[in-house]
Amino acid sequence: MADADDARDDDVLELLAGRLVQESGITKDEALELIKFIGTDWNSLLREAHFLKKRQQWG
């Protein structure tokens, strides 16, 4: 049962990362890293993703 739960969690994280990529323009790897660091709070993820994207454009 734990394997099924882990797979489901991975699927949810993949979907969340994909949505973050579409909304902010960061890479999927960056999105997954933000999710690991911040968690799954959408507003926090989106704010940090936009900050990251702007920072990349400046640098």
A tleap script that builds the chain and sets N, CA, C and O, in Angstrom:
source leaprc.protein.ff14SB
mol = sequence {
  NMET ALA ASP ALA ASP ASP ALA ARG ASP ASP
  ASP VAL LEU GLU LEU LEU ALA GLY ARG LEU
  VAL GLN GLU SER GLY ILE THR LYS ASP GLU
  ALA LEU GLU LEU ILE LYS PHE ILE GLY THR
  ASP TRP ASN SER LEU LEU ARG GLU ALA HIE
  PHE LEU LYS LYS ARG GLN GLN TRP CGLY
}
set mol.1.N position { 0.815 -1.189 0.000 }
set mol.1.CA position { 0.000 0.000 0.000 }
set mol.1.C position { 0.864 1.260 0.000 }
set mol.1.O position { 0.499 2.255 -0.626 }
set mol.2.N position { 1.982 1.229 0.681 }
set mol.2.CA position { 2.858 2.399 0.730 }
set mol.2.C position { 3.383 2.761 -0.658 }
set mol.2.O position { 3.547 3.940 -0.972 }
set mol.3.N position { 3.646 1.752 -1.488 }
set mol.3.CA position { 4.119 2.024 -2.849 }
set mol.3.C position { 3.072 2.775 -3.651 }
set mol.3.O position { 3.409 3.682 -4.413 }
set mol.4.N position { 1.818 2.415 -3.494 }
set mol.4.CA position { 0.729 3.099 -4.207 }
set mol.4.C position { 0.604 4.536 -3.722 }
set mol.4.O position { 0.393 5.446 -4.525 }
set mol.5.N position { 0.733 4.747 -2.424 }
set mol.5.CA position { 0.669 6.103 -1.874 }
set mol.5.C position { 1.836 6.949 -2.361 }
set mol.5.O position { 1.656 8.118 -2.702 }
set mol.6.N position { 3.022 6.370 -2.396 }
set mol.6.CA position { 4.200 7.092 -2.879 }
set mol.6.C position { 4.047 7.461 -4.347 }
set mol.6.O position { 4.398 8.571 -4.748 }
set mol.7.N position { 3.531 6.550 -5.145 }
set mol.7.CA position { 3.325 6.817 -6.564 }
set mol.7.C position { 2.295 7.919 -6.751 }
set mol.7.O position { 2.461 8.789 -7.606 }
set mol.8.N position { 1.249 7.885 -5.969 }
set mol.8.CA position { 0.205 8.918 -6.050 }
set mol.8.C position { 0.776 10.271 -5.643 }
set mol.8.O position { 0.487 11.280 -6.287 }
set mol.9.N position { 1.585 10.306 -4.581 }
set mol.9.CA position { 2.225 11.553 -4.161 }
set mol.9.C position { 3.135 12.084 -5.257 }
set mol.9.O position { 3.149 13.285 -5.526 }
set mol.10.N position { 3.892 11.203 -5.888 }
set mol.10.CA position { 4.774 11.608 -6.981 }
set mol.10.C position { 3.976 12.181 -8.146 }
set mol.10.O position { 4.386 13.166 -8.760 }
set mol.11.N position { 2.838 11.564 -8.447 }
set mol.11.CA position { 1.978 12.054 -9.530 }
set mol.11.C position { 1.451 13.450 -9.216 }
set mol.11.O position { 1.409 14.315 -10.091 }
set mol.12.N position { 1.053 13.663 -7.981 }
set mol.12.CA position { 0.542 14.975 -7.572 }
set mol.12.C position { 1.647 16.024 -7.678 }
set mol.12.O position { 1.405 17.135 -8.150 }
set mol.13.N position { 2.846 15.679 -7.246 }
set mol.13.CA position { 3.965 16.622 -7.327 }
set mol.13.C position { 4.314 16.937 -8.779 }
set mol.13.O position { 4.647 18.075 -9.107 }
set mol.14.N position { 4.238 15.943 -9.636 }
set mol.14.CA position { 4.499 16.154 -11.064 }
set mol.14.C position { 3.464 17.098 -11.669 }
set mol.14.O position { 3.811 17.987 -12.446 }
set mol.15.N position { 2.203 16.908 -11.317 }
set mol.15.CA position { 1.144 17.792 -11.813 }
set mol.15.C position { 1.333 19.217 -11.307 }
set mol.15.O position { 1.181 20.179 -12.060 }
set mol.16.N position { 1.662 19.340 -10.043 }
set mol.16.CA position { 1.892 20.657 -9.459 }
set mol.16.C position { 3.083 21.343 -10.117 }
set mol.16.O position { 3.031 22.537 -10.412 }
set mol.17.N position { 4.149 20.594 -10.346 }
set mol.17.CA position { 5.330 21.150 -11.010 }
set mol.17.C position { 4.995 21.590 -12.431 }
set mol.17.O position { 5.434 22.651 -12.875 }
set mol.18.N position { 4.222 20.780 -13.141 }
set mol.18.CA position { 3.827 21.131 -14.496 }
set mol.18.C position { 3.012 22.406 -14.541 }
set mol.18.O position { 3.208 23.248 -15.418 }
set mol.19.N position { 2.101 22.548 -13.602 }
set mol.19.CA position { 1.294 23.773 -13.544 }
set mol.19.C position { 2.173 24.975 -13.230 }
set mol.19.O position { 1.982 26.048 -13.802 }
set mol.20.N position { 3.124 24.807 -12.335 }
set mol.20.CA position { 4.027 25.896 -11.980 }
set mol.20.C position { 4.882 26.311 -13.169 }
set mol.20.O position { 5.130 27.499 -13.370 }
set mol.21.N position { 5.329 25.348 -13.949 }
set mol.21.CA position { 6.090 25.640 -15.165 }
set mol.21.C position { 5.244 26.471 -16.123 }
set mol.21.O position { 5.719 27.471 -16.661 }
set mol.22.N position { 4.002 26.069 -16.338 }
set mol.22.CA position { 3.115 26.796 -17.262 }
set mol.22.C position { 2.817 28.203 -16.773 }
set mol.22.O position { 2.787 29.143 -17.568 }
set mol.23.N position { 2.600 28.355 -15.493 }
set mol.23.CA position { 2.217 29.652 -14.938 }
set mol.23.C position { 3.375 30.631 -14.839 }
set mol.23.O position { 3.171 31.841 -14.933 }
set mol.24.N position { 4.593 30.121 -14.650 }
set mol.24.CA position { 5.703 31.024 -14.346 }
set mol.24.C position { 6.825 31.030 -15.373 }
set mol.24.O position { 7.594 31.989 -15.441 }
set mol.25.N position { 6.931 29.978 -16.170 }
set mol.25.CA position { 7.988 29.925 -17.170 }
set mol.25.C position { 9.320 29.395 -16.670 }
set mol.25.O position { 10.320 29.481 -17.383 }
set mol.26.N position { 9.357 28.848 -15.455 }
set mol.26.CA position { 10.594 28.234 -14.976 }
set mol.26.C position { 10.667 26.809 -15.524 }
set mol.26.O position { 9.704 26.314 -16.110 }
set mol.27.N position { 11.805 26.157 -15.331 }
set mol.27.CA position { 11.950 24.781 -15.811 }
set mol.27.C position { 11.280 23.808 -14.841 }
set mol.27.O position { 10.984 24.152 -13.696 }
set mol.28.N position { 11.051 22.602 -15.319 }
set mol.28.CA position { 10.440 21.582 -14.470 }
set mol.28.C position { 11.353 21.232 -13.297 }
set mol.28.O position { 10.879 21.037 -12.178 }
set mol.29.N position { 12.649 21.152 -13.549 }
set mol.29.CA position { 13.590 20.867 -12.464 }
set mol.29.C position { 13.546 21.956 -11.399 }
set mol.29.O position { 13.578 21.669 -10.203 }
set mol.30.N position { 13.471 23.211 -11.846 }
set mol.30.CA position { 13.375 24.324 -10.894 }
set mol.30.C position { 12.075 24.243 -10.101 }
set mol.30.O position { 12.056 24.492 -8.896 }
set mol.31.N position { 10.995 23.895 -10.784 }
set mol.31.CA position { 9.699 23.772 -10.111 }
set mol.31.C position { 9.738 22.674 -9.052 }
set mol.31.O position { 9.268 22.875 -7.932 }
set mol.32.N position { 10.284 21.535 -9.395 }
set mol.32.CA position { 10.373 20.436 -8.429 }
set mol.32.C position { 11.248 20.817 -7.246 }
set mol.32.O position { 10.949 20.452 -6.109 }
set mol.33.N position { 12.319 21.543 -7.503 }
set mol.33.CA position { 13.203 21.993 -6.422 }
set mol.33.C position { 12.466 22.956 -5.489 }
set mol.33.O position { 12.593 22.860 -4.268 }
set mol.34.N position { 11.698 23.880 -6.062 }
set mol.34.CA position { 10.915 24.801 -5.237 }
set mol.34.C position { 9.897 24.045 -4.389 }
set mol.34.O position { 9.702 24.370 -3.218 }
set mol.35.N position { 9.256 23.050 -4.966 }
set mol.35.CA position { 8.277 22.264 -4.211 }
set mol.35.C position { 8.942 21.543 -3.055 }
set mol.35.O position { 8.384 21.480 -1.959 }
set mol.36.N position { 10.124 20.999 -3.285 }
set mol.36.CA position { 10.861 20.329 -2.205 }
set mol.36.C position { 11.226 21.319 -1.106 }
set mol.36.O position { 11.173 20.986 0.078 }
set mol.37.N position { 11.598 22.535 -1.496 }
set mol.37.CA position { 12.067 23.536 -0.546 }
set mol.37.C position { 10.914 24.210 0.199 }
set mol.37.O position { 10.986 24.404 1.412 }
set mol.38.N position { 9.853 24.565 -0.525 }
set mol.38.CA position { 8.766 25.362 0.038 }
set mol.38.C position { 7.598 24.507 0.521 }
set mol.38.O position { 6.964 24.819 1.529 }
set mol.39.N position { 7.324 23.435 -0.201 }
set mol.39.CA position { 6.127 22.650 0.081 }
set mol.39.C position { 5.126 22.865 -1.039 }
set mol.39.O position { 5.505 23.226 -2.153 }
set mol.40.N position { 3.863 22.649 -0.754 }
set mol.40.CA position { 2.859 22.679 -1.814 }
set mol.40.C position { 1.934 23.891 -1.746 }
set mol.40.O position { 0.916 23.914 -2.437 }
set mol.41.N position { 2.251 24.877 -0.951 }
set mol.41.CA position { 1.424 26.086 -0.891 }
set mol.41.C position { 1.540 26.835 -2.219 }
set mol.41.O position { 2.605 27.350 -2.563 }
set mol.42.N position { 0.427 26.888 -2.961 }
set mol.42.CA position { 0.444 27.420 -4.321 }
set mol.42.C position { 0.883 28.879 -4.372 }
set mol.42.O position { 1.707 29.235 -5.214 }
set mol.43.N position { 0.363 29.723 -3.505 }
set mol.43.CA position { 0.723 31.140 -3.538 }
set mol.43.C position { 2.214 31.350 -3.291 }
set mol.43.O position { 2.846 32.174 -3.952 }
set mol.44.N position { 2.763 30.619 -2.355 }
set mol.44.CA position { 4.199 30.729 -2.072 }
set mol.44.C position { 5.029 30.229 -3.249 }
set mol.44.O position { 6.027 30.847 -3.621 }
set mol.45.N position { 4.616 29.118 -3.826 }
set mol.45.CA position { 5.338 28.570 -4.977 }
set mol.45.C position { 5.317 29.541 -6.149 }
set mol.45.O position { 6.349 29.775 -6.778 }
set mol.46.N position { 4.174 30.097 -6.443 }
set mol.46.CA position { 4.034 31.007 -7.568 }
set mol.46.C position { 4.855 32.282 -7.348 }
set mol.46.O position { 5.515 32.763 -8.269 }
set mol.47.N position { 4.815 32.822 -6.139 }
set mol.47.CA position { 5.602 34.025 -5.817 }
set mol.47.C position { 7.094 33.754 -6.019 }
set mol.47.O position { 7.786 34.547 -6.656 }
set mol.48.N position { 7.583 32.660 -5.492 }
set mol.48.CA position { 9.007 32.355 -5.601 }
set mol.48.C position { 9.409 32.019 -7.035 }
set mol.48.O position { 10.512 32.356 -7.468 }
set mol.49.N position { 8.521 31.357 -7.771 }
set mol.49.CA position { 8.815 31.029 -9.168 }
set mol.49.C position { 8.925 32.295 -10.006 }
set mol.49.O position { 9.812 32.403 -10.853 }
set mol.50.N position { 8.037 33.245 -9.779 }
set mol.50.CA position { 8.107 34.515 -10.504 }
set mol.50.C position { 9.374 35.278 -10.128 }
set mol.50.O position { 10.015 35.882 -10.987 }
set mol.51.N position { 9.729 35.251 -8.859 }
set mol.51.CA position { 10.960 35.890 -8.410 }
set mol.51.C position { 12.175 35.243 -9.087 }
set mol.51.O position { 13.078 35.939 -9.551 }
set mol.52.N position { 12.187 33.920 -9.136 }
set mol.52.CA position { 13.286 33.196 -9.767 }
set mol.52.C position { 13.389 33.545 -11.251 }
set mol.52.O position { 14.487 33.765 -11.763 }
set mol.53.N position { 12.270 33.595 -11.929 }
set mol.53.CA position { 12.260 33.903 -13.364 }
set mol.53.C position { 12.778 35.318 -13.614 }
set mol.53.O position { 13.575 35.526 -14.529 }
set mol.54.N position { 12.346 36.281 -12.826 }
set mol.54.CA position { 12.822 37.665 -12.974 }
set mol.54.C position { 14.315 37.747 -12.706 }
set mol.54.O position { 15.046 38.445 -13.409 }
set mol.55.N position { 14.754 37.040 -11.702 }
set mol.55.CA position { 16.177 37.044 -11.350 }
set mol.55.C position { 17.028 36.478 -12.496 }
set mol.55.O position { 18.121 36.974 -12.768 }
set mol.56.N position { 16.517 35.442 -13.162 }
set mol.56.CA position { 17.229 34.853 -14.294 }
set mol.56.C position { 17.292 35.841 -15.459 }
set mol.56.O position { 18.292 35.882 -16.175 }
set mol.57.N position { 16.261 36.622 -15.656 }
set mol.57.CA position { 16.224 37.581 -16.750 }
set mol.57.C position { 17.183 38.734 -16.506 }
set mol.57.O position { 17.731 39.292 -17.456 }
set mol.58.N position { 17.393 39.099 -15.242 }
set mol.58.CA position { 18.309 40.191 -14.914 }
set mol.58.C position { 19.767 39.767 -15.037 }
set mol.58.O position { 20.630 40.553 -15.427 }
set mol.59.N position { 20.019 38.513 -14.697 }
set mol.59.CA position { 21.387 38.058 -14.568 }
set mol.59.C position { 21.934 37.483 -15.793 }
set mol.59.O position { 23.089 37.058 -15.813 }
savepdb mol mol.pdb
quit
